[in-house]
């Protein structure tokens, strides 16, 4: 056993014999597979799936860039919070479309006010 571990002990890193056990990171040009499952057929079902995916992405981005203490807030406060946390331009543009009147208690209310509707 000492002979088998000699290379590892001297180098302080895995030896050639152990490379198979080390997971290889994905390459930049690897094909990325969507974990969302198969693509629905063209038509209303696909459009609904795309709308739901867009709403979920917007909801995640808003939650990622807004602090809990920011909400409840109006449109201007939400925009200030997003700009303070360097939110992507697409998220800022979406929030700029919110009506000036109204307070939003959570991220879901913001997404619903933008016309994405509730998710099930």
N, C-alpha and C positions, 0 to 999 in steps of 0.2 A: 504494500500500500504506500509506503514511503516513496518508492520509485515512481508510482503513478502520480503522486501529488507534488513531486519535486519541481516540475516546471511551473505549476501554479504558485507554489510557495515562494519561489525565487522571483517571479515576475510580478506577483501581486494582482494579476488579472487572469481571466480565463485563457487556457491554452488552446491550441488548435483542436485537440481532441474534444473539448467541451463547447465548441462554437455552436453546435446544434441546439444546445439548451438555451442560448441567448436569443431572445426575440429580436428580430430585425425590424428597425423602424420602417414605416412606409416611405417609398421614394416619392419625389415631387410629381413624377409623371405616372404614378400608379392610377389605375382606374378606380374611381370612388363609386361605391355601390350605395344607392339610396336604401336605407333600412326601412323605409316606409312601406315596402311591399310592392306588389305589381302595379303597374300603371293602369288606371281605369280606362275603359274604352272611350273614344272621343264622344263628346256630347255633354249633356247636363251633369252627369256623374263626375266627369273629369274636371269640369269647371268648378263644381262644388268642392272637390278635393283640393284644387289649386287655391281657391279662396280660403279654405280652412287652413291650408299650409301657410299662406301669406299672413292670416290673422294670428296664427300661432307664432310665427317668426317675429311679427311686430310686438306681440305680447311679451315674448322672451327678451327682446331688445329693450323694451321699456322697463321691464323689471330689472334688467341688468344695469341700467344706467340711472335709475331713480332710487333714491333712498326712501326708506319707509317713512321717515319723518316728513318727507315732501308732501305726501298725500294725507288728507284731502286737500285739493288745490284747484285753482282755476287754470286756464290755458297758459297765461303768462308765467305763473309759478312753475308749471310743468316744463315749459320751454327753458326757463332759467336753470332748473335742475338738470335738464338734459344737456344744456350747453356747458354747465359746470363740470359735468362728467364726460365730456367729449363724445357724445353720442354720434352715431353715423348721420350723415346728411339726409339719408332716406327717412330716418326716424324723425328728424327735426322737421322735414318737409311735411310728413304726415301729420304731426302734431300741430303744425301751423294751420292746418285745414279745420281744426276744431272750432266750434262756435265760441265767440267771445264770452257769452253768458254761460254760466253753469259751473258747478264744482264737481270734481271727480274724486270719488272715494278710493278707487283702486285702479289698477292697470286695466282690468277687464272693462270697466265703465268707459275708459278712454278708447279702447279698441271698439267697443260697441257704438260709441258716439261717432266714430270715424266711418261707420257703416259696414263694418265687418260682421256684425251680428254675433249672437251668443254661439259658443261652441258646445257641442254635446259630448 
